[in-house]
Amino acid sequence: MPDLNYYPTCTFAVVENAFSPAELAQIEAYGDRLTADKATVADIDRVGKVRDDIRVTRTAWLNPVPEVRWIYDRMQGVIRAINDRVYQFDLGGFSDNLQYTVYHGTEGGHYDWHVDHGSVLQSRRKLSITVQLSDPSDYEGCDLQFYAGNKPENAPRDRGLVIAFPSYVLHRVTPCTRGTRKAIVAWTTGPQFR
């Protein structure tokens, strides 16, 4: 198992070296071949309208086909280790397929403050996980931030880090001002908290 680091706020946990540089390049190349659609947030006050002030992101879904099954297997192992050592939630599995997420500086890519509650029709999301695919020198801005205390807390930006946090923690991705940031995002589910 790669190194598991704890952060003093306990807002999130970080795993280093879960994927090798060659594996990260392979994941990114596969994701770049997918058709990324504009991810939107619906405006609840205006039917058919979206809120670009809340989210500007491009996403594609990594279906668990044989070519990428190894990514799912690795992610499950990393998530299990994080959960066993840090959160100890009652988990089932992934709530959705893995999401390939792209933030472009030319679009001001961002995702304002939110929690990952998921659909009420699905199992409840319990842990949210991000795999940082881009090198931090490839972009500016686009920080993953958490608000679980009295001020925002930045997640580390190193390429290859796996960052996990409870899905109910308020978080955002600040606007990308230059370049492109790519990540894999996943959510785990389980029974209702009691």
C-alpha positions, -999 to 999 in steps of 0.1 A, spaced: 0 0 0 13 35 -8 21 60 19 -10 73 37 -6 108 51 -29 125 76 -36 162 77 -41 179 111 -76 191 104 -87 155 96 -108 171 68 -91 149 42 -66 121 38 -39 119 11 -23 88 -4 9 93 -23 22 70 -51 -10 51 -56 -3 53 -93 31 54 -111 39 82 -135 34 58 -164 0 47 -151 -10 83 -146 0 90 -183 -20 60 -193 -51 71 -174 -48 106 -189 -44 93 -224 -75 71 -220 -95 100 -206 -85 123 -234 -99 98 -259 -133 100 -243 -159 126 -253 -160 151 -224 -193 169 -221 -201 202 -203 -211 193 -168 -239 216 -156 -259 226 -125 -295 233 -132 -311 266 -122 -339 256 -99 -356 290 -104 -355 289 -142 -364 257 -160 -340 247 -187 -313 271 -176 -279 262 -161 -257 280 -136 -223 287 -151 -216 308 -121 -216 276 -101 -199 251 -124 -179 251 -156 -164 217 -161 -160 190 -188 -166 154 -177 -166 120 -192 -173 86 -176 -148 58 -174 -170 28 -178 -155 -3 -161 -145 -20 -194 -116 -45 -193 -91 -18 -205 -96 3 -174 -107 -24 -149 -73 -21 -132 -80 15 -123 -112 5 -105 -94 -23 -87 -66 1 -76 -91 27 -65 -110 2 -45 -79 -9 -27 -68 27 -19 -103 36 -7 -105 5 15 -72 14 31 -81 50 37 -115 41 51 -100 14 74 -74 37 88 -92 71 89 -130 71 85 -143 36 92 -175 43 74 -199 15 65 -192 14 27 -208 -5 -2 -191 4 -35 -189 32 -60 -220 53 -65 -213 59 -102 -186 51 -127 -153 69 -123 -155 105 -137 -127 120 -158 -129 157 -150 -113 186 -170 -110 222 -160 -98 246 -188 -83 280 -181 -97 293 -213 -132 286 -200 -125 297 -164 -132 261 -153 -144 259 -117 -170 243 -93 -182 266 -65 -189 254 -30 -210 223 -28 -213 189 -11 -214 155 -29 -248 144 -18 -257 125 -50 -292 116 -60 -317 108 -34 -327 79 -55 -292 64 -53 -274 52 -23 -260 80 -3 -224 91 -10 -201 88 19 -166 93 7 -154 115 -22 -121 107 -39 -100 127 -63 -69 115 -82 -47 145 -93 -36 137 -129 -21 171 -139 13 184 -128 7 216 -108 29 235 -133 4 228 -160 -22 252 -146 -28 281 -123 -57 285 -99 -80 254 -99 -73 246 -62 -94 219 -45 -105 236 -13 -124 225 18 -144 245 42 -147 225 74 -133 250 99 -131 288 100 -113 293 67 -108 274 34 -81 248 34 -63 239 2 -56 203 -8 -21 195 -20 -16 197 -58 11 171 -65 5 149 -95 -7 114 -86 -21 122 -51 -53 105 -41 -73 128 -19 -103 114 1 -128 132 22 -163 127 36 -188 136 9 -207 159 33 -177 183 36 -182 216 18 -157 219 -10 -150 237 -42 -125 240 -71 -114 276 -76 -114 291 -111 -86 278 -135 -68 309 -147 -42 293 -170 -37 258 -185 -57 227 -178 -63 206 -147 -74 170 -151 -85 146 -123 -104 113 -117 -133 117 -93 -151 89 -76 -177 85 -48 -184 56 -25 -218 48 -11 -232 30 19 -262 28 42 -275 60 59 -254 74 87 -268 65 121 
